Amino acid sequence: MRTFPVYAPKLIVKHARIFLSGVIWVKDLGLLEFEKGRFLQTKKSLPKVRQAISELNALIEAQSTPQQSV
């Protein structure tokens, strides 16, 4: 389990993509669980946590899609 003292989305996404599954703790958000490189939504999570998980999963998705050159 890794601890993040601040919410740094790019660092959190990098950690999740490297380790693929596990648990992290983020100050002010609490425990976030990820599986297969994506963060899992829980039914009991607060709106602030749900928004953060959605943002993190969107970043993961944006990084996994190949960039098209112009």
DSSP file (Angstrom, degrees, kcal/mol; ACC not computed):
  #  RESIDUE AA STRUCTURE BP1 BP2  ACC     N-H-->O    O-->H-N    N-H-->O    O-->H-N    TCO  KAPPA ALPHA  PHI   PSI    X-CA   Y-CA   Z-CA
    1    1 A M              0   0    0      0, 0.0     2,-0.4     0, 0.0    23,-0.2   0.000 360.0 360.0 360.0 130.2    0.0    0.0    0.0
    2    2 A R  E     -a   24   0A   0     21,-0.9    23,-2.5     2,-0.0     2,-0.5  -0.816 360.0-143.1-104.6 145.7    1.3    3.4   -1.0
    3    3 A T  E     -a   25   0A   0     -2,-0.4    23,-0.2    21,-0.2    21,-0.0  -0.924   8.5-165.4-110.8 130.4    0.5    6.6    0.8
    4    4 A F  E     -a   26   0A   0     21,-3.1    23,-2.2    -2,-0.5    -2,-0.0  -0.964   6.7-162.4-113.8 115.3    0.0    9.9   -1.1
    5    5 A P  S    S+     0   0    0      0, 0.0     2,-0.3     0, 0.0    -1,-0.1   0.693  79.8  28.9 -71.9 -17.2    0.0   13.0    1.3
    6    6 A V  S    S-     0   0    0      2,-0.1     2,-1.1    22,-0.0    21,-0.1  -0.949  94.3 -99.5-136.4 158.5   -1.6   15.1   -1.5
    7    7 A Y        +     0   0    0     -2,-0.3    19,-0.0    19,-0.1    21,-0.0  -0.693  48.3 164.7 -81.1 102.3   -4.0   14.3   -4.3
    8    8 A A     >  -     0   0    0     -2,-1.1     4,-2.3     1,-0.2     3,-0.5  -0.858  17.6-168.1-120.2  91.7   -1.6   14.2   -7.3
    9    9 A P  H  > S+     0   0    0      0, 0.0     4,-2.7     0, 0.0     5,-0.2   0.844  82.6  51.5 -54.2 -42.8   -3.6   12.5  -10.1
   10   10 A K  H  > S+     0   0    0      1,-0.2     4,-2.0     2,-0.2     5,-0.1   0.897 112.9  45.1 -65.6 -39.3   -0.7   11.9  -12.5
   11   11 A L  H  > S+     0   0    0     -3,-0.5     4,-2.1     2,-0.2    -1,-0.2   0.891 113.5  50.2 -68.9 -39.4    1.4   10.2   -9.8
   12   12 A I  H  X S+     0   0    0     -4,-2.3     4,-2.3     2,-0.2    -2,-0.2   0.919 111.7  47.8 -64.9 -43.7   -1.5    8.1   -8.6
   13   13 A V  H  X S+     0   0    0     -4,-2.7     4,-2.5    -5,-0.2     5,-0.2   0.901 109.7  53.4 -63.7 -41.5   -2.3    7.0  -12.2
   14   14 A K  H  X S+     0   0    0     -4,-2.0     4,-1.7    -5,-0.2    -1,-0.2   0.915 109.8  48.3 -59.7 -43.4    1.4    6.1  -12.8
   15   15 A H  H  X S+     0   0    0     -4,-2.1     4,-2.4     1,-0.2     5,-0.3   0.921 112.2  48.5 -62.5 -45.1    1.4    4.0   -9.7
   16   16 A A  H  X S+     0   0    0     -4,-2.3     4,-2.0     1,-0.2    -2,-0.2   0.871 111.1  50.2 -65.8 -37.1   -1.8    2.2  -10.7
   17   17 A R  H  < S+     0   0    0     -4,-2.5    -1,-0.2     2,-0.2    -2,-0.2   0.834 113.1  46.5 -71.3 -31.7   -0.6    1.5  -14.2
   18   18 A I  H  < S+     0   0    0     -4,-1.7    -2,-0.2    -5,-0.2    -1,-0.2   0.936 123.5  30.5 -74.6 -46.9    2.7    0.1  -12.9
   19   19 A F  H  < S-     0   0    0     -4,-2.4     2,-2.1    -5,-0.2    -2,-0.2   0.660  83.7-158.8 -91.9 -16.7    1.3   -2.2  -10.2
   20   20 A L     <  +     0   0    0     -4,-2.0    17,-3.3    -5,-0.3    18,-0.4  -0.063  69.3  35.2  67.3 -36.7   -2.1   -3.0  -11.9
   21   21 A S  S    S+     0   0    0     -2,-2.1     2,-0.3    14,-0.2    14,-0.2  -0.998  79.5  75.6-148.0 146.8   -3.8   -4.1   -8.6
   22   22 A G  E     - B   0  34A   0     12,-2.5    12,-2.6    -2,-0.3     2,-0.4  -0.983  64.9 -73.1 153.8-162.1   -3.6   -3.0   -5.0
   23   23 A V  E     - B   0  33A   0     -2,-0.3   -21,-0.9    10,-0.2     2,-0.3  -0.991  32.5-173.8-135.3 139.4   -4.7   -0.3   -2.6
   24   24 A I  E     -aB   2  32A   0      8,-2.7     8,-3.0    -2,-0.4     2,-0.5  -0.920  16.7-139.3-127.6 158.9   -3.5    3.3   -2.1
   25   25 A W  E     -aB   3  31A   0    -23,-2.5   -21,-3.1    -2,-0.3     2,-0.5  -0.982  16.7-171.2-119.1 127.8   -4.3    5.9    0.6
   26   26 A V  E >>  -aB   4  30A   0      4,-2.4     4,-3.1    -2,-0.5     3,-2.1  -0.974  31.3-110.1-120.2 129.0   -4.8    9.5   -0.4
   27   27 A K  T 34 S+     0   0    0    -23,-2.2   -20,-0.1    -2,-0.5    -2,-0.0  -0.310 103.9  11.2 -57.3 137.2   -5.1   12.2    2.1
   28   28 A D  T 34 S+     0   0    0      1,-0.1    -1,-0.3   -22,-0.1    21,-0.0   0.245 129.2  58.4  75.1  -9.0   -8.6   13.6    2.2
   29   29 A L  T <4 S-     0   0    0     -3,-2.1     2,-0.2     1,-0.2    -2,-0.2   0.683  88.7-152.6-113.9 -33.2   -9.9   10.8    0.0
   30   30 A G  E  <  -B   26   0A   0     -4,-3.1    -4,-2.4     2,-0.1     2,-0.3  -0.638  50.9  -1.7  95.2-154.4   -9.1    7.7    2.0
   31   31 A L  E     -B   25   0A   0     -2,-0.2     2,-0.4    -6,-0.2    -6,-0.2  -0.566  59.0-170.1 -79.0 133.7   -8.4    4.2    0.6
   32   32 A L  E     -B   24   0A   0     -8,-3.0    -8,-2.7    -2,-0.3     2,-0.4  -0.992   7.6-154.6-122.9 130.3   -8.7    3.7   -3.2
   33   33 A E  E     -B   23   0A   0     -2,-0.4     7,-2.8     7,-0.4     2,-0.4  -0.852   9.8-170.8-107.2 138.6   -8.6    0.2   -4.6
   34   34 A F  E     -BC  22  39A   0    -12,-2.6   -12,-2.5    -2,-0.4     2,-0.4  -0.976   6.0-175.2-131.4 147.2   -7.5   -0.5   -8.1
   35   35 A E  E >  S- C   0  38A   0      3,-2.6     3,-1.7    -2,-0.4   -14,-0.2  -0.999  73.3  -0.1-140.9 132.8   -7.7   -3.7  -10.2
   36   36 A K  T 3  S-     0   0    0     -2,-0.4   -15,-0.2     1,-0.3   -16,-0.1   0.822 131.2 -56.7  55.9  33.9   -6.3   -4.3  -13.7
   37   37 A G  T 3  S+     0   0    0    -17,-3.3     2,-0.4     1,-0.2    -1,-0.3   0.543 118.4 101.2  80.1   7.3   -5.0   -0.8  -13.7
   38   38 A R  E <  S-C   35   0A   0     -3,-1.7    -3,-2.6   -18,-0.4     2,-0.2  -0.959  72.6-116.6-126.6 144.9   -8.4    0.9  -13.1
   39   39 A F  E     -C   34   0A   0     -2,-0.4     2,-0.4    -5,-0.2    -5,-0.3  -0.567  29.0-129.4 -81.5 141.6   -9.8    2.3   -9.9
   40   40 A L        -     0   0    0     -7,-2.8    -7,-0.4    -2,-0.2     2,-0.4  -0.744  11.1-137.6 -95.8 134.0  -12.9    0.6   -8.5
   41   41 A Q        -     0   0    0     -2,-0.4     2,-0.3    -9,-0.1     9,-0.0  -0.716  16.6-153.0 -85.0 136.3  -16.0    2.6   -7.5
   42   42 A T    >   -     0   0    0     -2,-0.4     3,-1.0     1,-0.1     8,-0.0  -0.836  18.3-129.7-106.7 152.0  -17.7    1.6   -4.3
   43   43 A K  T 3  S+     0   0    0     -2,-0.3    -1,-0.1     1,-0.2    -2,-0.0   0.794 106.7  49.7 -69.1 -27.6  -21.4    2.1   -3.6
   44   44 A K  T 3  S+     0   0    0      2,-0.0    -1,-0.2    -3,-0.0     2,-0.0   0.362  83.0 122.4 -94.7   5.9  -20.7    3.8   -0.3
   45   45 A S    <   -     0   0    0     -3,-1.0    -4,-0.0     1,-0.1     0, 0.0  -0.343  65.4-110.0 -73.7 150.8  -18.1    6.3   -1.5
   46   46 A L     >  -     0   0    0    -17,-0.2     4,-2.6     1,-0.1     3,-0.3  -0.331  29.2-108.8 -72.4 157.4  -18.7   10.0   -1.0
   47   47 A P  H  > S+     0   0    0      0, 0.0     4,-2.4     0, 0.0     5,-0.2   0.864 120.1  55.1 -56.8 -37.2  -19.3   12.2   -4.1
   48   48 A K  H  > S+     0   0    0      2,-0.2     4,-1.8     1,-0.2     5,-0.1   0.887 110.6  45.3 -63.1 -39.2  -15.9   13.8   -3.8
   49   49 A V  H  > S+     0   0    0     -3,-0.3     4,-2.5     2,-0.2    -1,-0.2   0.899 111.4  52.2 -71.4 -41.8  -14.3   10.3   -3.9
   50   50 A R  H  X S+     0   0    0     -4,-2.6     4,-2.3     1,-0.2    -2,-0.2   0.904 109.7  49.7 -60.7 -41.3  -16.5    9.2   -6.8
   51   51 A Q  H  X S+     0   0    0     -4,-2.4     4,-2.3    -5,-0.2    -1,-0.2   0.909 111.0  49.1 -64.0 -42.3  -15.4   12.3   -8.8
   52   52 A A  H  X S+     0   0    0     -4,-1.8     4,-2.6     2,-0.2    -2,-0.2   0.904 111.0  49.8 -64.6 -41.7  -11.7   11.7   -8.1
   53   53 A I  H  X S+     0   0    0     -4,-2.5     4,-2.6     2,-0.2   -14,-0.2   0.902 110.5  50.3 -64.9 -40.7  -12.1    8.0   -9.2
   54   54 A S  H  X S+     0   0    0     -4,-2.3     4,-2.0     2,-0.2    -1,-0.2   0.910 111.5  48.4 -62.3 -42.1  -13.8    9.1  -12.4
   55   55 A E  H  X S+     0   0    0     -4,-2.3     4,-2.1     2,-0.2    -2,-0.2   0.918 112.1  48.7 -64.3 -43.8  -11.0   11.6  -13.0
   56   56 A L  H  X S+     0   0    0     -4,-2.6     4,-2.2     1,-0.2    -2,-0.2   0.916 112.0  48.3 -63.7 -43.7   -8.3    9.0  -12.4
   57   57 A N  H  X S+     0   0    0     -4,-2.6     4,-2.4     1,-0.2    -1,-0.2   0.857 109.6  53.3 -66.2 -34.1  -10.0    6.4  -14.7
   58   58 A A  H  X S+     0   0    0     -4,-2.0     4,-2.4     2,-0.2    -1,-0.2   0.898 109.0  49.2 -66.1 -39.7  -10.3    9.1  -17.4
   59   59 A L  H  X S+     0   0    0     -4,-2.1     4,-2.1     2,-0.2    -2,-0.2   0.909 111.0  50.0 -64.1 -41.8   -6.6    9.8  -17.1
   60   60 A I  H  X S+     0   0    0     -4,-2.2     4,-1.6     1,-0.2    -2,-0.2   0.923 111.9  48.0 -61.8 -44.3   -5.8    6.1  -17.4
   61   61 A E  H  X S+     0   0    0     -4,-2.4     4,-1.4     1,-0.2    -2,-0.2   0.900 110.4  51.5 -64.1 -41.6   -8.0    5.8  -20.4
   62   62 A A  H  < S+     0   0    0     -4,-2.4    -1,-0.2     1,-0.2    -2,-0.2   0.866 112.0  47.0 -64.8 -36.2   -6.5    8.8  -22.1
   63   63 A Q  H  < S+     0   0    0     -4,-2.1    -1,-0.2     1,-0.2    -2,-0.2   0.783 110.3  52.5 -76.1 -26.6   -3.0    7.4  -21.5
   64   64 A S  H  < S+     0   0    0     -4,-1.6    -2,-0.2    -5,-0.2    -1,-0.2   0.730  91.5  84.5 -84.9 -21.2   -3.8    4.0  -22.8
   65   65 A T  S  < S-     0   0    0     -4,-1.4     2,-0.1    -5,-0.1     0, 0.0  -0.654  90.1-111.0 -80.5 135.9   -5.3    5.1  -26.1
   66   66 A P        -     0   0    0      0, 0.0     2,-0.4     0, 0.0    -2,-0.1  -0.398  29.1-119.3 -67.6 140.1   -2.7    5.7  -28.8
   67   67 A Q        -     0   0    0     -4,-0.1     2,-0.4    -2,-0.1    -4,-0.0  -0.627  23.3-135.9 -79.3 131.9   -2.1    9.2  -29.8
   68   68 A Q        -     0   0    0     -2,-0.4     2,-0.2     2,-0.0    -1,-0.0  -0.748  15.7-134.0 -90.1 133.8   -2.8   10.0  -33.5
   69   69 A S              0   0    0     -2,-0.4    -1,-0.0     1,-0.1     0, 0.0  -0.602 360.0 360.0 -86.1 149.4   -0.3   12.1  -35.3
   70   70 A V              0   0    0     -2,-0.2    -1,-0.1     0, 0.0    -2,-0.0   0.416 360.0 360.0 -93.4 360.0   -1.5   14.9  -37.5
